[in-house]
């Protein structure tokens, strides 16, 4: 893992009403802040990802060029680097870790860039999946600050169907007796493996498997190899309570749950005045383009740009070169405006 820094946020009042002590936000940066302090980009992490998971979209000659922009990647709470069940001392350790909302994450990120870097304007907020949810939240809460926003393969509010999928993953993990209510003596390996297999069936599209792209493009000899070599290790590398904490944040995601919006999602979306490219994948089973089309209709300066891919949710993961080119070209267009 590449190096990262820690922002010490102190005691934080969470949206759930709990004050979480000694909150830490892990982050890394690429590039340099210019003299005008107006070239900053915030690029949060997605579910189970770290700052390294975003590296594919950053580089010289790309839209997110560190020679032009100062790119800040804050790690979401619960991912094992920032404050999480696995690294928080009692009384909020393990299964006692409180619900962290997308709003909590964004307010902490705002504190990070304001206090450490004195940044008052952002050229862009970008994110994939749960990071897209954070990007929506950034633009709704800080419209005077966010000039552009580019959420891809994500939503402003977790849909009922998405919530249901997530509950299936959670239930598979909780069914392992070794989980022991979250106070396990050893990792609940069987539960995490089951969790990963439920997850895998939704991350890619039906067409992806019909065309056997898991073999043709990714090189796996069988479906079992695809699961045991690609999916299970990535989840087994995480603490089970961390996985559940991030999942709870995802299930609760809704940018309108804020005193200024009072649960009115249309009002929250209308508050996003940034130039926006909303980029769902045409075959995403978590965040279908129909949902994004509804969101864009309520955003005053938004365009819907559907990623034409059969890679499903993973079109936003930086794996397929064609999808990467599409996203990068859209970001170049957006940043030129």
C-alpha positions as semicolon CSV with decimal commas, in nm:
position;residue;x (nm);y (nm);z (nm)
1;X;0,000;0,000;0,000
2;X;0,124;0,348;-0,083
3;X;0,196;0,593;0,196
4;X;-0,076;0,806;0,348
5;X;-0,126;1,073;0,611
6;X;-0,368;1,099;0,903
7;X;-0,601;1,391;0,974
8;X;-0,683;1,401;1,344
9;X;-1,044;1,526;1,358
10;X;-1,087;1,495;1,735
11;X;-1,422;1,415;1,893
12;X;-1,693;1,418;1,624
13;X;-2,070;1,446;1,667
14;X;-2,215;1,197;1,422
15;X;-2,547;1,217;1,243
16;X;-2,670;0,921;1,450
17;X;-2,628;1,128;1,769
18;X;-2,316;0,959;1,906
19;X;-1,996;1,152;1,973
20;X;-1,712;0,937;1,839
21;X;-1,381;1,026;2,010
22;X;-1,045;1,073;1,841
23;X;-1,166;1,032;1,484
24;X;-0,893;0,977;1,227
25;X;-0,920;1,022;0,851
26;X;-0,649;0,861;0,640
27;X;-0,575;1,043;0,316
28;X;-0,317;1,082;0,043
29;X;-0,254;1,352;-0,215
30;X;-0,123;1,371;-0,570
31;X;0,023;1,685;-0,723
32;X;0,054;2,029;-0,566
33;X;-0,188;2,301;-0,463
34;X;-0,138;2,610;-0,676
35;X;-0,095;2,964;-0,544
36;X;-0,460;3,049;-0,608
37;X;-0,570;2,732;-0,423
38;X;-0,825;2,658;-0,694
39;X;-0,689;2,342;-0,856
40;X;-0,801;2,093;-0,590
41;X;-0,996;1,776;-0,668
42;X;-1,153;1,553;-0,404
43;X;-1,176;1,184;-0,495
44;X;-1,312;0,973;-0,202
45;X;-1,284;0,595;-0,173
46;X;-1,555;0,342;-0,255
47;X;-1,685;0,040;-0,063
48;X;-1,395;-0,174;0,065
49;X;-1,149;0,042;-0,130
50;X;-0,852;0,249;-0,017
51;X;-0,670;0,544;-0,168
52;X;-0,476;0,299;-0,384
53;X;-0,803;0,186;-0,544
54;X;-0,832;0,525;-0,718
55;X;-0,482;0,528;-0,866
56;X;-0,599;0,399;-1,207
57;X;-0,769;0,732;-1,286
58;X;-0,472;0,952;-1,194
59;X;-0,160;1,018;-1,398
60;X;0,026;1,253;-1,634
61;X;-0,169;1,315;-1,951
62;X;-0,494;1,196;-1,796
63;X;-0,788;1,417;-1,696
64;X;-0,678;1,385;-1,333
65;X;-0,325;1,500;-1,409
66;X;-0,118;1,557;-1,092
67;X;0,094;1,804;-1,286
68;X;-0,214;2,025;-1,318
69;X;-0,432;1,937;-1,020
70;X;-0,398;1,876;-0,648
71;X;-0,590;1,552;-0,595
72;X;-0,696;1,460;-0,242
73;X;-0,812;1,104;-0,169
74;X;-0,975;1,070;0,175
75;X;-1,038;0,716;0,296
76;X;-1,395;0,649;0,400
77;X;-1,454;0,571;0,767
78;X;-1,487;0,198;0,820
79;X;-1,231;0,093;0,557
80;X;-0,966;-0,006;0,810
81;X;-0,736;0,293;0,756
82;X;-0,961;0,574;0,875
83;X;-1,149;0,522;1,204
84;X;-1,315;0,180;1,182
85;X;-1,451;-0,097;1,402
86;X;-1,115;-0,275;1,373
87;X;-0,901;0,014;1,499
88;X;-1,130;0,202;1,739
89;X;-1,083;0,137;2,113
90;X;-1,371;0,058;2,350
91;X;-1,650;0,148;2,394
92;X;-1,697;0,181;2,016
93;X;-1,484;-0,109;1,897
94;X;-1,603;-0,398;1,682
95;X;-1,981;-0,436;1,655
96;X;-2,029;-0,134;1,882
97;X;-1,893;0,103;1,618
98;X;-2,168;0,358;1,542
99;X;-2,342;0,420;1,211
100;X;-2,132;0,649;0,993
101;X;-2,332;0,821;0,720
102;X;-2,217;0,959;0,387
103;X;-2,286;1,303;0,535
104;X;-2,054;1,227;0,828
105;X;-1,778;1,131;0,584
106;X;-1,822;1,443;0,373
107;X;-1,824;1,678;0,670
108;X;-1,500;1,520;0,791
109;X;-1,349;1,556;0,444
110;X;-1,456;1,920;0,438
111;X;-1,279;1,971;0,769
112;X;-0,967;1,804;0,634
113;X;-0,932;2,022;0,325
114;X;-1,037;2,339;0,505
115;X;-0,813;2,301;0,809
116;X;-0,507;2,143;0,652
117;X;-0,503;2,316;0,314
118;X;-0,724;2,625;0,352
119;X;-0,909;2,531;0,032
120;X;-1,228;2,725;-0,037
121;X;-1,308;2,609;-0,389
122;X;-1,292;2,268;-0,554
123;X;-1,239;2,225;-0,926
124;X;-1,406;1,883;-0,910
125;X;-1,543;1,617;-0,678
126;X;-1,542;1,273;-0,835
127;X;-1,621;0,922;-0,718
128;X;-1,718;0,566;-0,807
129;X;-1,996;0,373;-0,631
130;X;-2,008;0,479;-0,264
131;X;-1,761;0,753;-0,353
132;X;-2,018;0,875;-0,607
133;X;-2,264;0,901;-0,320
134;X;-2,009;1,113;-0,137
135;X;-1,962;1,327;-0,449
136;X;-2,338;1,393;-0,465
137;X;-2,332;1,482;-0,095
138;X;-2,041;1,721;-0,140
139;X;-2,219;1,907;-0,419
140;X;-2,548;1,931;-0,226
141;X;-2,395;2,049;0,102
142;X;-2,134;2,286;-0,041
143;X;-2,270;2,423;-0,370
144;X;-2,068;2,744;-0,339
145;X;-1,749;2,541;-0,311
146;X;-1,792;2,259;-0,564
147;X;-1,752;2,383;-0,921
148;X;-1,791;2,045;-1,092
149;X;-1,905;1,702;-0,985
150;X;-1,870;1,367;-1,160
151;X;-2,034;1,073;-0,983
152;X;-2,007;0,749;-1,178
153;X;-2,176;0,416;-1,109
154;X;-2,344;0,560;-0,799
155;X;-2,649;0,745;-0,671
156;X;-2,760;1,032;-0,452
157;X;-2,975;0,795;-0,247
158;X;-2,951;0,418;-0,206
159;X;-3,250;0,267;-0,382
160;X;-3,478;0,014;-0,216
161;X;-3,352;-0,258;-0,452
162;X;-2,989;-0,171;-0,378
163;X;-3,063;-0,182;-0,005
164;X;-3,210;-0,530;-0,050
165;X;-2,904;-0,660;-0,232
166;X;-2,682;-0,530;0,047
167;X;-2,895;-0,698;0,311
168;X;-2,844;-1,029;0,135
169;X;-2,466;-0,988;0,158
170;X;-2,492;-0,892;0,523
171;X;-2,714;-1,187;0,608
172;X;-2,468;-1,430;0,449
173;X;-2,192;-1,300;0,676
174;X;-2,404;-1,293;0,990
175;X;-2,511;-1,655;0,932
176;X;-2,160;-1,777;1,016
177;X;-2,167;-1,891;1,381
178;X;-1,803;-1,785;1,410
179;X;-1,913;-1,423;1,369
180;X;-2,033;-1,443;1,730
181;X;-2,231;-1,120;1,719
182;X;-1,922;-0,934;1,601
183;X;-1,703;-1,033;1,896
184;X;-1,523;-1,310;1,709
185;X;-1,202;-1,468;1,837
186;X;-1,086;-1,537;1,481
187;X;-1,209;-1,402;1,146
188;X;-1,541;-1,555;1,038
189;X;-1,390;-1,689;0,716
190;X;-1,692;-1,890;0,601
191;X;-1,919;-1,589;0,641
192;X;-1,685;-1,357;0,454
193;X;-1,653;-1,610;0,170
194;X;-2,032;-1,633;0,148
195;X;-2,055;-1,253;0,157
196;X;-1,810;-1,225;-0,133
197;X;-1,999;-1,478;-0,346
198;X;-2,330;-1,298;-0,306
199;X;-2,153;-0,973;-0,392
200;X;-1,983;-1,117;-0,703
201;X;-2,310;-1,208;-0,872
202;X;-2,415;-0,843;-0,876
203;X;-2,095;-0,658;-0,956
204;X;-2,092;-0,763;-1,322
205;X;-2,370;-0,784;-1,579
206;X;-2,547;-1,087;-1,718
207;X;-2,395;-1,009;-2,058
208;X;-2,046;-1,004;-1,909
209;X;-2,087;-1,367;-1,804
210;X;-2,281;-1,468;-2,115
211;X;-1,985;-1,354;-2,322
212;X;-1,749;-1,531;-2,081
213;X;-1,543;-1,218;-2,029
214;X;-1,431;-1,353;-1,693
215;X;-1,231;-1,599;-1,904
216;X;-1,161;-1,400;-2,220
217;X;-1,060;-1,072;-2,054
218;X;-0,968;-1,160;-1,698
219;X;-0,810;-1,498;-1,766
220;X;-0,992;-1,717;-1,514
221;X;-1,022;-2,080;-1,620
222;X;-1,350;-2,139;-1,439
223;X;-1,618;-1,964;-1,239
224;X;-1,477;-2,122;-0,925
225;X;-1,137;-1,975;-1,001
226;X;-1,299;-1,637;-1,062
227;X;-1,453;-1,653;-0,715
228;X;-1,168;-1,803;-0,516
229;X;-0,884;-1,610;-0,683
230;X;-1,045;-1,272;-0,746
231;X;-1,332;-1,213;-0,509
232;X;-1,277;-1,402;-0,188
233;X;-0,921;-1,275;-0,122
234;X;-1,024;-0,911;-0,163
235;X;-1,292;-0,944;0,104
236;X;-1,095;-1,177;0,331
237;X;-0,834;-0,900;0,352
238;X;-1,091;-0,690;0,543
239;X;-1,215;-0,716;0,898
240;X;-1,574;-0,845;0,905
241;X;-1,701;-0,562;1,125
242;X;-1,537;-0,311;0,890
243;X;-1,724;-0,463;0,596
244;X;-2,051;-0,434;0,786
245;X;-1,982;-0,076;0,897
246;X;-1,925;0,037;0,539
247;X;-2,230;-0,160;0,428
248;X;-2,442;0,022;0,688
249;X;-2,317;0,354;0,551
250;X;-2,416;0,244;0,201
251;X;-2,762;0,129;0,306
252;X;-2,826;0,460;0,484
253;X;-2,695;0,681;0,202
254;X;-2,934;0,966;0,123
255;X;-2,815;1,321;0,054
256;X;-3,154;1,464;0,154
257;X;-3,122;1,352;0,519
258;X;-3,003;1,693;0,631
259;X;-3,176;1,980;0,814
260;X;-3,171;2,196;0,504
261;X;-3,352;1,936;0,290
262;X;-3,575;1,754;0,545
263;X;-3,572;1,431;0,344
264;X;-3,678;1,599;0,018
265;X;-3,451;1,433;-0,239
266;X;-3,568;1,659;-0,520
267;X;-3,480;1,966;-0,314
268;X;-3,138;1,820;-0,234
269;X;-3,066;1,747;-0,599
270;X;-3,184;2,094;-0,701
271;X;-2,930;2,240;-0,456
272;X;-2,648;2,097;-0,668
273;X;-2,548;2,396;-0,880
274;X;-2,215;2,253;-0,995
275;X;-2,162;2,152;-1,355
276;X;-2,228;1,779;-1,336
277;X;-2,170;1,471;-1,547
278;X;-2,360;1,179;-1,395
279;X;-2,220;0,859;-1,543
280;X;-2,402;0,533;-1,473
281;X;-2,307;0,216;-1,657
282;X;-2,581;0,090;-1,886
283;X;-2,563;-0,258;-1,730
284;X;-2,502;-0,171;-1,362
285;X;-2,723;-0,387;-1,139
286;X;-2,667;-0,168;-0,831
287;X;-2,715;0,176;-0,983
288;X;-2,913;0,143;-1,309
289;X;-2,919;0,437;-1,551
290;X;-3,293;0,481;-1,498
291;X;-3,223;0,596;-1,143
292;X;-2,956;0,838;-1,264
293;X;-3,193;0,978;-1,526
294;X;-3,441;1,068;-1,251
295;X;-3,167;1,236;-1,047
296;X;-3,031;1,437;-1,339
297;X;-3,379;1,570;-1,415
298;X;-3,372;1,758;-1,082
299;X;-3,016;1,892;-1,111
300;X;-2,997;2,233;-1,280
301;X;-2,662;2,189;-1,460
302;X;-2,630;1,814;-1,506
303;X;-2,581;1,586;-1,805
304;X;-2,645;1,212;-1,814
305;X;-2,358;1,025;-1,978
306;X;-2,417;0,650;-1,979
307;X;-2,106;0,433;-1,991
308;X;-2,173;0,193;-2,284
309;X;-2,031;-0,119;-2,124
310;X;-2,125;-0,477;-2,041
311;X;-1,892;-0,471;-1,737
312;X;-2,175;-0,366;-1,507
313;X;-2,078;-0,189;-1,187
314;X;-1,714;-0,273;-1,252
315;X;-1,711;-0,041;-1,552
316;X;-1,617;0,221;-1,295
317;X;-1,337;0,015;-1,142
318;X;-1,056;0,095;-1,383
319;X;-1,024;-0,262;-1,509
320;X;-1,157;-0,241;-1,865
321;X;-0,950;0,000;-2,081
322;X;-1,248;0,104;-2,294
323;X;-1,446;0,209;-1,988
324;X;-1,145;0,394;-1,850
325;X;-1,112;0,587;-2,176
326;X;-1,481;0,680;-2,169
327;X;-1,464;0,809;-1,811
328;X;-1,137;0,992;-1,869
329;X;-1,270;1,163;-2,184
330;X;-1,582;1,276;-1,996
331;X;-1,369;1,418;-1,716
332;X;-1,153;1,605;-1,965
333;X;-1,467;1,754;-2,117
334;X;-1,608;1,849;-1,778
335;X;-1,285;2,008;-1,655
336;X;-1,261;2,213;-1,974
337;X;-1,596;2,379;-1,901
